[in-house]
Amino acid sequence: MNAEWTIVALTVDDYEAVRELWEQAGLPIKANGRDSREQFAGQLAGGFQKVLGVRLGDRLAGVVVATHDGRKGWINRLAVHPEFRRQGLGFRLIAEAERALHGQGLQVIAALIEDWNTPSLALFERAGFVEYPGIHYVTKRDRRDV
């Protein structure tokens, strides 16, 4: 990885850049729900979430959300700008998220990956993650846009 790349902790002031990167990377956005600026700020303030970014100078090239429920760490919303893919940034962000979660005493770290997202699945497998058989993701939402 180029020495100019830096990993930084992001804040609510970085929200617009993060959201723009998620959109450029093709992640679905719930703009009126859990991906709104207000939700982003609240999640950061709650102490269970850390948002890490990788920058080239002032440009945000990648982002990951490291969060936990008190017993299990979660790596969420990993995104790398299409222009910077295949340069090791996703792998580096996973490692930084793991480091942050281990630093909070978490021993189990997981990620949910949609079945169509084979590049992310391959990346996580290269990072040492394994698929857990017999798991089904179910959800109940107050509204469709959250």
Summary of the structure (lengths in Angstrom):
residues: 146
radius of gyration: 14.9
end to end distance: 36.0
largest distance: 45.0
contacts: 377
relative contact order: 0.16
helix: 34%
strand: 23%
